[in-house]
Amino acid sequence: MKVLVVEDKSEIAGCLAMVLGELGHEVVHATSVRKALETLGSSSFDAAVLDFELGGETSSAVVISLTRRGIPFIISSGRSAGDLPREFAGRPHLRKPYFLEELEEAVNSCRLRSDPSA
């Protein structure tokens, strides 16, 4: 799968890229909402992992873009799911820090949502 990682902390993004790469995924990294939207406009993706807060912004605009394109995604945040804005309710959520096995399971669930035959 081709996975968009939207994360402004380079250490976290690097770790995610390494782990997802080891799981056989192609990873593209964006460090801001603007870069994520530009990347979504120029490439297609099978899934995304989004940091909730990106340099003072939230990833709401990216969520809207992913939803319109039918791309499944996971919200990654230090906040609990109940502390996220209403538009994020019911979305897959990984609370930082999380185990790499949780990331793998969440990305695999995206695969199932994007391709029921997988």
DSSP file (Angstrom, degrees, kcal/mol; ACC not computed):
  #  RESIDUE AA STRUCTURE BP1 BP2  ACC     N-H-->O    O-->H-N    N-H-->O    O-->H-N    TCO  KAPPA ALPHA  PHI   PSI    X-CA   Y-CA   Z-CA
    1    1 A M              0   0    0      0, 0.0    25,-2.5     0, 0.0     2,-0.6   0.000 360.0 360.0 360.0 150.0    0.0    0.0    0.0
    2    2 A K  E     -a   26   0A   0     23,-0.2    44,-2.9    25,-0.1    45,-1.4  -0.892 360.0-166.8 -97.5 119.8    1.0    3.6   -0.6
    3    3 A V  E     -ab  27  47A   0     23,-3.3    25,-2.4    -2,-0.6     2,-0.6  -0.920  15.6-147.7-117.1 128.4    0.7    5.4    2.8
    4    4 A L  E     -ab  28  48A   0     43,-2.3    45,-2.7    -2,-0.5     2,-0.6  -0.841  13.5-161.4 -90.7 123.5    0.8    9.2    3.4
    5    5 A V  E     -ab  29  49A   0     23,-3.1    25,-2.8    -2,-0.6     2,-0.7  -0.940   3.8-168.6-107.1 118.8    2.3   10.0    6.7
    6    6 A V  E     +ab  30  50A   0     43,-2.9    45,-3.0    -2,-0.6     2,-0.3  -0.900  31.0 137.5-110.6 103.3    1.5   13.5    7.9
    7    7 A E        -     0   0    0     23,-2.0    47,-0.1    -2,-0.7    25,-0.1  -0.977  42.1-159.0-152.3 127.8    3.7   14.3   10.9
    8    8 A D  S    S+     0   0    0     -2,-0.3     2,-0.7    45,-0.3    23,-0.1   0.595  75.7  82.8 -88.2 -10.4    5.6   17.5   11.8
    9    9 A K     >  -     0   0    0      1,-0.2     4,-2.5     2,-0.0     3,-0.3  -0.849  67.9-154.9 -96.7 115.0    8.1   15.8   14.1
   10   10 A S  H  > S+     0   0    0     -2,-0.7     4,-2.6     1,-0.2     5,-0.2   0.823  90.5  55.9 -62.3 -33.8   10.9   14.3   12.0
   11   11 A E  H  > S+     0   0    0      2,-0.2     4,-1.9     1,-0.2    -1,-0.2   0.925 112.0  42.7 -64.4 -43.4   11.9   11.6   14.6
   12   12 A I  H  > S+     0   0    0     -3,-0.3     4,-2.7     2,-0.2    -2,-0.2   0.925 114.5  50.4 -68.2 -44.9    8.3   10.2   14.7
   13   13 A A  H  X S+     0   0    0     -4,-2.5     4,-2.8     1,-0.2    -2,-0.2   0.903 110.3  50.6 -60.3 -41.9    7.9   10.5   10.9
   14   14 A G  H  X S+     0   0    0     -4,-2.6     4,-2.3    -5,-0.2    -1,-0.2   0.906 111.2  47.8 -62.9 -42.2   11.2    8.6   10.4
   15   15 A C  H  X S+     0   0    0     -4,-1.9     4,-2.7     2,-0.2     5,-0.2   0.926 112.9  48.4 -64.3 -45.3   10.2    5.9   12.7
   16   16 A L  H  X S+     0   0    0     -4,-2.7     4,-3.0     1,-0.2     5,-0.3   0.926 111.9  49.5 -61.1 -44.6    6.8    5.5   11.0
   17   17 A A  H  X S+     0   0    0     -4,-2.8     4,-2.2    -5,-0.2    -1,-0.2   0.903 112.2  48.4 -62.0 -41.6    8.4    5.4    7.6
   18   18 A M  H  X S+     0   0    0     -4,-2.3     4,-2.4     2,-0.2    -2,-0.2   0.948 115.4  42.8 -63.6 -49.5   10.9    2.8    8.7
   19   19 A V  H  X S+     0   0    0     -4,-2.7     4,-1.4     2,-0.2    -2,-0.2   0.936 116.4  46.6 -65.0 -47.1    8.3    0.5   10.3
   20   20 A L  H  <>S+     0   0    0     -4,-3.0     5,-2.6    -5,-0.2    -1,-0.2   0.880 112.1  52.2 -64.7 -36.5    5.8    0.9    7.5
   21   21 A G  H ><5S+     0   0    0     -4,-2.2     3,-1.7    -5,-0.3    -1,-0.2   0.907 106.8  52.4 -63.0 -42.4    8.5    0.3    5.0
   22   22 A E  H 3<5S+     0   0    0     -4,-2.4    -1,-0.2     1,-0.3    -2,-0.2   0.785 105.1  56.8 -64.2 -26.4    9.5   -2.9    6.8
   23   23 A L  T 3<5S-     0   0    0     -4,-1.4    -1,-0.3    -5,-0.2    -2,-0.2   0.435 127.7-101.2 -83.9   0.8    5.9   -4.0    6.6
   24   24 A G  T < 5S+     0   0    0     -3,-1.7     2,-0.3     1,-0.3    -3,-0.2   0.583  77.7 133.9  95.3  11.0    6.1   -3.6    2.8
   25   25 A H      < -     0   0    0     -5,-2.6     2,-0.5    -6,-0.1    -1,-0.3  -0.674  55.1-127.8 -96.1 149.1    4.4   -0.2    2.4
   26   26 A E  E     -a    2   0A   0    -25,-2.5   -23,-3.3    -2,-0.3     2,-0.4  -0.829  32.2-155.7 -89.0 130.8    5.6    2.7    0.3
   27   27 A V  E     -a    3   0A   0     -2,-0.5     2,-0.4   -25,-0.2   -23,-0.2  -0.918  17.5-173.5-118.8 134.1    5.6    5.8    2.5
   28   28 A V  E     -a    4   0A   0    -25,-2.4   -23,-3.1    -2,-0.4     2,-0.4  -0.989  18.2-149.0-120.1 134.2    5.4    9.5    1.5
   29   29 A H  E     -a    5   0A   0     -2,-0.4     2,-0.4   -25,-0.2   -23,-0.2  -0.870  14.9-176.8-111.3 134.9    5.9   12.1    4.2
   30   30 A A  E     -a    6   0A   0    -25,-2.8   -23,-2.0    -2,-0.4     3,-0.0  -0.989  11.5-162.0-124.6 139.3    4.3   15.5    4.6
   31   31 A T  S    S+     0   0    0     -2,-0.4     2,-0.3   -25,-0.2   -25,-0.1   0.490  70.2  26.7-100.0  -4.7    5.3   17.9    7.4
   32   32 A S  S  > S-     0   0    0      1,-0.1     4,-2.3   -25,-0.1     5,-0.2  -0.942  80.9-104.6-150.0 167.9    2.4   20.3    7.3
   33   33 A V  H  > S+     0   0    0     -2,-0.3     4,-2.6    21,-0.3     5,-0.2   0.935 120.7  51.3 -60.9 -46.6   -1.3   20.6    6.3
   34   34 A R  H  > S+     0   0    0      1,-0.2     4,-2.3     2,-0.2    -1,-0.2   0.927 111.9  45.4 -58.5 -47.4   -0.3   22.6    3.2
   35   35 A K  H  > S+     0   0    0      1,-0.2     4,-2.6     2,-0.2    -1,-0.2   0.879 111.9  52.8 -66.1 -37.3    2.3   20.0    2.1
   36   36 A A  H  X S+     0   0    0     -4,-2.3     4,-2.6     2,-0.2    -2,-0.2   0.925 110.3  47.1 -63.1 -44.1   -0.2   17.1    2.8
   37   37 A L  H  X S+     0   0    0     -4,-2.6     4,-1.6     2,-0.2    -2,-0.2   0.896 112.8  49.3 -65.8 -40.0   -2.9   18.8    0.6
   38   38 A E  H  X S+     0   0    0     -4,-2.3     4,-0.9    -5,-0.2    -2,-0.2   0.922 112.1  48.7 -62.0 -44.1   -0.3   19.4   -2.2
   39   39 A T  H >X S+     0   0    0     -4,-2.6     4,-1.0     1,-0.2     3,-0.7   0.902 109.9  51.1 -64.1 -42.3    0.8   15.8   -2.0
   40   40 A L  H 3< S+     0   0    0     -4,-2.6    -1,-0.2     1,-0.2     3,-0.2   0.832 107.9  54.6 -63.6 -31.5   -2.8   14.5   -2.1
   41   41 A G  H 3< S+     0   0    0     -4,-1.6    -1,-0.2     1,-0.2    -2,-0.2   0.701 115.8  36.7 -74.4 -19.2   -3.4   16.7   -5.1
   42   42 A S  H << S+     0   0    0     -4,-0.9     2,-0.3    -3,-0.7    -1,-0.2   0.439 120.2  31.6-114.6  -0.5   -0.5   15.2   -7.1
   43   43 A S     <  -     0   0    0     -4,-1.0     2,-0.3    -3,-0.2    -1,-0.1  -0.976  69.9-120.3-152.0 160.6   -0.5   11.6   -6.0
   44   44 A S        -     0   0    0     -2,-0.3     2,-0.3    -3,-0.1    -3,-0.1  -0.813  26.8-168.0-107.3 151.3   -2.9    8.8   -5.0
   45   45 A F        -     0   0    0     -2,-0.3   -42,-0.2     1,-0.1     3,-0.1  -0.937  26.5-151.0-136.1 155.5   -2.7    6.9   -1.7
   46   46 A D  S    S-     0   0    0    -44,-2.9     2,-0.3    -2,-0.3   -43,-0.2   0.672  83.3  -8.8 -95.8 -23.3   -4.2    3.8   -0.2
   47   47 A A  E     -b    3   0A   0    -45,-1.4   -43,-2.3    24,-0.2     2,-0.3  -0.971  60.2-146.2-163.9 167.7   -4.1    5.0    3.4
   48   48 A A  E     -bc   4  73A   0     24,-1.1    26,-2.0    -2,-0.3     2,-0.5  -0.996   7.4-152.9-145.7 150.1   -2.8    7.8    5.6
   49   49 A V  E     -bc   5  74A   0    -45,-2.7   -43,-2.9    -2,-0.3     2,-0.5  -0.992  26.7-166.4-120.7 118.8   -1.6    8.3    9.2
   50   50 A L  E     -bc   6  75A   0     24,-3.2    26,-4.0    -2,-0.5     2,-0.3  -0.912  20.9-139.4-116.6 128.2   -2.2   11.8   10.4
   51   51 A D  E     - c   0  76A   0    -45,-3.0    26,-0.2    -2,-0.5     8,-0.1  -0.648  21.4-139.7 -70.8 138.5   -0.8   13.7   13.4
   52   52 A F  S    S+     0   0    0     24,-2.1     7,-1.6    -2,-0.3     2,-0.5   0.933  86.6  43.5 -70.1 -45.9   -3.7   15.6   14.8
   53   53 A E  E     -E   58   0B   0     23,-0.3     2,-0.5     5,-0.2   -45,-0.3  -0.898  66.3-179.2-109.1 124.4   -1.8   18.8   15.6
   54   54 A L  E >   -E   57   0B   0      3,-3.4     3,-1.7    -2,-0.5   -21,-0.3  -0.879  68.9 -41.3-126.8  98.2    0.7   20.1   13.0
   55   55 A G  T 3  S-     0   0    0     -2,-0.5     3,-0.1     1,-0.3    -1,-0.1   0.879 124.5 -37.3  53.9  44.9    2.6   23.2   13.9
   56   56 A G  T 3  S+     0   0    0      1,-0.3    -1,-0.3     0, 0.0     2,-0.3   0.322 125.5  92.5  91.0  -8.5   -0.3   25.0   15.5
   57   57 A E  E <   -E   54   0B   0     -3,-1.7    -3,-3.4     2,-0.0    -1,-0.3  -0.747  69.6-128.5-109.2 161.6   -2.9   23.7   13.0
   58   58 A T  E >   -E   53   0B   0     -2,-0.3     3,-0.5    -5,-0.2    -5,-0.2  -0.708  23.7-117.7-100.9 164.9   -5.1   20.7   13.1
   59   59 A S  T 3> S+     0   0    0     -7,-1.6     4,-2.4    -2,-0.3     3,-0.4   0.151  77.5 118.5 -86.9  20.3   -5.3   18.1   10.3
   60   60 A S  H 3> S+     0   0    0      1,-0.2     4,-2.3     2,-0.2    -1,-0.2   0.885  73.1  51.4 -54.6 -44.4   -9.0   18.8    9.7
   61   61 A A  H <> S+     0   0    0     -3,-0.5     4,-2.0     1,-0.2    -1,-0.2   0.858 110.4  49.5 -64.4 -34.2   -8.5   20.0    6.1
   62   62 A V  H  > S+     0   0    0     -3,-0.4     4,-2.9     2,-0.2     5,-0.2   0.900 108.4  53.4 -69.6 -40.5   -6.5   16.9    5.4
   63   63 A V  H  X S+     0   0    0     -4,-2.4     4,-2.7     1,-0.2    -2,-0.2   0.917 108.8  49.6 -58.9 -44.0   -9.3   14.7    6.9
   64   64 A I  H  X S+     0   0    0     -4,-2.3     4,-2.4     1,-0.2    -1,-0.2   0.928 112.4  47.4 -61.2 -45.6  -11.8   16.5    4.6
   65   65 A S  H  X S+     0   0    0     -4,-2.0     4,-1.5     2,-0.2    -2,-0.2   0.911 113.5  47.1 -63.5 -44.0   -9.6   15.8    1.5
   66   66 A L  H  X>S+     0   0    0     -4,-2.9     5,-2.5     2,-0.2     4,-0.8   0.915 111.9  51.0 -63.7 -43.0   -9.0   12.2    2.4
   67   67 A T  H ><5S+     0   0    0     -4,-2.7     3,-0.9     1,-0.2    -2,-0.2   0.919 108.7  51.0 -61.8 -44.6  -12.7   11.6    3.1
   68   68 A R  H 3<5S+     0   0    0     -4,-2.4    -1,-0.2     1,-0.3    -2,-0.2   0.840 113.3  46.2 -61.0 -33.4  -13.7   13.2   -0.3
   69   69 A R  H 3<5S-     0   0    0     -4,-1.5    -1,-0.3    -5,-0.2    -2,-0.2   0.541 112.0-120.4 -87.7  -7.1  -11.2   10.9   -2.0
   70   70 A G  T <<5 +     0   0    0     -3,-0.9    -3,-0.2    -4,-0.8    -2,-0.1   0.781  60.0 150.7  73.7  26.5  -12.3    7.8   -0.1
   71   71 A I      < -     0   0    0     -5,-2.5    -1,-0.2    -6,-0.2   -24,-0.2  -0.826  43.4-131.3 -95.0 119.8   -8.9    7.2    1.4
   72   72 A P        -     0   0    0      0, 0.0   -24,-1.1     0, 0.0     2,-0.3  -0.373  32.9-178.9 -68.2 149.4   -9.0    5.5    4.8
   73   73 A F  E     -c   48   0A   0    -26,-0.2     2,-0.4    -2,-0.0   -24,-0.2  -0.954  25.5-137.4-148.4 164.4   -6.8    7.1    7.5
   74   74 A I  E     -c   49   0A   0    -26,-2.0   -24,-3.2    -2,-0.3     2,-0.5  -0.987  18.9-137.4-124.8 132.2   -5.7    6.9   11.1
   75   75 A I  E     -cd  50  93A   0     17,-2.8    19,-3.1    -2,-0.4     2,-0.5  -0.794  16.7-162.5 -89.1 131.0   -5.5    9.9   13.5
   76   76 A S  E     +cd  51  94A   0    -26,-4.0   -24,-2.1    -2,-0.5     2,-0.3  -0.969  26.1 146.4-115.3 123.7   -2.4    9.9   15.6
   77   77 A S  E     - d   0  95A   0     17,-2.3    19,-3.0    -2,-0.5     4,-0.1  -0.997  58.0-130.2-155.9 153.9   -2.5   12.1   18.7
   78   78 A G  S    S+     0   0    0     -2,-0.3     2,-0.2    17,-0.2    17,-0.1   0.596  91.4  86.4 -77.2 -12.6   -1.4   12.5   22.2
   79   79 A R  S    S-     0   0    0      1,-0.1    -2,-0.2     2,-0.1    17,-0.2  -0.539  87.8-110.4 -85.0 153.0   -5.0   13.3   23.0
   80   80 A S    >   -     0   0    0     -2,-0.2     3,-1.7     1,-0.1     4,-0.3  -0.444  34.6-106.5 -74.4 159.7   -7.6   10.6   23.8
   81   81 A A  G >  S+     0   0    0      1,-0.3     3,-1.3     2,-0.2    -1,-0.1   0.853 120.6  58.0 -56.9 -36.6  -10.2   10.1   21.1
   82   82 A G  G 3  S+     0   0    0      1,-0.2    -1,-0.3     7,-0.1     7,-0.1   0.681 101.2  56.8 -68.5 -17.9  -12.8   11.8   23.4
   83   83 A D  G <  S+     0   0    0     -3,-1.7    -1,-0.2     2,-0.0    -2,-0.2   0.428  88.4  95.4 -93.3  -0.2  -10.7   15.0   23.5
   84   84 A L  S <  S-     0   0    0     -3,-1.3     5,-0.1    -4,-0.3    -7,-0.0  -0.546  89.2 -87.1 -86.6 156.5  -10.6   15.4   19.7
   85   85 A P    >   -     0   0    0      0, 0.0     3,-2.2     0, 0.0     4,-0.3  -0.164  43.3-103.0 -59.7 158.4  -13.1   17.6   17.9
   86   86 A R  G >  S+     0   0    0      1,-0.3     3,-2.0     2,-0.2    -2,-0.1   0.809 117.0  66.2 -54.5 -36.5  -16.4   16.2   16.8
   87   87 A E  G 3  S+     0   0    0      1,-0.3    -1,-0.3     3,-0.0    -3,-0.0   0.668 100.7  52.5 -64.9 -13.2  -15.4   15.8   13.2
   88   88 A F  G X  S+     0   0    0     -3,-2.2     3,-1.9    -7,-0.1    -1,-0.3   0.471  80.5 125.5 -96.8  -4.1  -12.9   13.2   14.3
   89   89 A A  T <  S+     0   0    0     -3,-2.0    -7,-0.1    -4,-0.3    -3,-0.0  -0.292  78.2  11.8 -59.7 134.9  -15.4   11.1   16.3
   90   90 A G  T 3  S+     0   0    0      1,-0.3    -1,-0.3    -9,-0.0     3,-0.1   0.404  95.7 128.2  80.2  -2.9  -15.5    7.5   15.2
   91   91 A R  S <  S-     0   0    0     -3,-1.9    -1,-0.3     1,-0.1   -17,-0.1  -0.571  74.4 -90.0 -82.6 148.5  -12.3    7.7   13.2
   92   92 A P        -     0   0    0      0, 0.0   -17,-2.8     0, 0.0     2,-0.4  -0.345  54.6-169.3 -57.0 137.5   -9.5    5.2   13.8
   93   93 A H  E     -d   75   0A   0    -19,-0.2     2,-0.5    -3,-0.1   -17,-0.2  -0.996  23.2-166.5-140.5 132.1   -7.3    6.7   16.4
   94   94 A L  E     -d   76   0A   0    -19,-3.1   -17,-2.3    -2,-0.4     2,-0.6  -0.985  20.1-144.7-114.8 122.2   -3.8    5.8   17.8
   95   95 A R  E     -d   77   0A   0     -2,-0.5   -17,-0.2   -19,-0.2   -15,-0.1  -0.770  37.1 -88.8 -90.0 124.5   -3.0    7.6   21.0
   96   96 A K  S    S+     0   0    0    -19,-3.0     2,-0.1    -2,-0.6     3,-0.0  -0.477 110.3  41.5 -71.8 143.3    0.7    8.5   21.3
   97   97 A P  S    S+     0   0    0      0, 0.0     2,-0.3     0, 0.0    -2,-0.1   0.662  84.8 161.4 -76.6 148.4    2.8    6.8   22.4
   98   98 A Y        -     0   0    0     -4,-0.1     2,-0.2    -2,-0.1    -2,-0.1  -0.879  40.7-101.0-129.2 162.2    1.6    3.6   20.9
   99   99 A F    >>  -     0   0    0     -2,-0.3     4,-1.5     1,-0.1     3,-0.8  -0.534  28.1-122.6 -81.2 148.7    3.1    0.2   20.2
  100  100 A L  H 3> S+     0   0    0      1,-0.3     4,-2.5     2,-0.2     5,-0.2   0.816 113.3  61.0 -61.5 -30.4    4.3   -0.6   16.7
  101  101 A E  H 3> S+     0   0    0      1,-0.2     4,-2.4     2,-0.2    -1,-0.3   0.857 101.3  53.4 -63.7 -34.2    1.9   -3.6   16.6
  102  102 A E  H <> S+     0   0    0     -3,-0.8     4,-2.4     2,-0.2    -2,-0.2   0.894 108.3  49.7 -66.7 -39.5   -1.0   -1.2   17.1
  103  103 A L  H  X S+     0   0    0     -4,-1.5     4,-2.7     2,-0.2     5,-0.3   0.937 110.7  49.7 -62.3 -47.3    0.2    0.8   14.1
  104  104 A E  H  X S+     0   0    0     -4,-2.5     4,-2.4     1,-0.2    -2,-0.2   0.924 112.1  47.6 -58.9 -45.6    0.4   -2.4   12.0
  105  105 A E  H  X S+     0   0    0     -4,-2.4     4,-1.9     2,-0.2    -1,-0.2   0.911 112.5  49.3 -62.5 -42.6   -3.1   -3.4   13.0
  106  106 A A  H  X S+     0   0    0     -4,-2.4     4,-1.4     2,-0.2    -2,-0.2   0.909 112.1  47.3 -64.9 -42.7   -4.5    0.0   12.2
  107  107 A V  H  X S+     0   0    0     -4,-2.7     4,-1.8     1,-0.2    -1,-0.2   0.896 110.3  53.0 -67.1 -38.9   -2.9    0.2    8.8
  108  108 A N  H  X S+     0   0    0     -4,-2.4     4,-1.8    -5,-0.3    -1,-0.2   0.868 105.7  54.0 -62.7 -35.0   -4.1   -3.3    8.0
  109  109 A S  H  X S+     0   0    0     -4,-1.9     4,-1.9     1,-0.2    -1,-0.2   0.838 105.3  54.4 -68.6 -30.7   -7.6   -2.2    8.9
  110  110 A C  H  X S+     0   0    0     -4,-1.4     4,-2.3     2,-0.2     5,-0.2   0.897 104.8  54.3 -64.8 -39.7   -7.2    0.6    6.4
  111  111 A R  H  X S+     0   0    0     -4,-1.8     4,-2.1     1,-0.2     7,-0.2   0.919 108.6  48.3 -60.0 -43.7   -6.3   -2.0    3.8
  112  112 A L  H  < S+     0   0    0     -4,-1.8    -1,-0.2     1,-0.2    -2,-0.2   0.874 111.7  49.7 -65.5 -37.0   -9.5   -3.9    4.5
  113  113 A R  H  < S+     0   0    0     -4,-1.9    -1,-0.2     1,-0.2    -2,-0.2   0.840 116.1  41.8 -71.2 -31.6  -11.6   -0.6    4.3
  114  114 A S  H  < S+     0   0    0     -4,-2.3    -2,-0.2     1,-0.3    -1,-0.2   0.759 131.5  21.4 -86.9 -24.2  -10.0    0.3    1.0
  115  115 A D    ><  -     0   0    0     -4,-2.1     3,-2.5    -5,-0.2    -1,-0.3  -0.744  61.5-170.3-145.3  92.1  -10.2   -3.2   -0.5
  116  116 A P  T 3  S+     0   0    0      0, 0.0    -4,-0.1     0, 0.0    -1,-0.1   0.684  88.2  61.7 -58.6 -18.0  -12.6   -5.6    1.0
  117  117 A S  T 3         0   0    0      1,-0.2    -5,-0.1    -5,-0.0    -2,-0.0   0.538 360.0 360.0 -84.7  -5.3  -11.1   -8.5   -1.0
  118  118 A A    <         0   0    0     -3,-2.5    -1,-0.2    -7,-0.2    -6,-0.1   0.485 360.0 360.0 -71.2 360.0   -7.7   -8.0    0.7
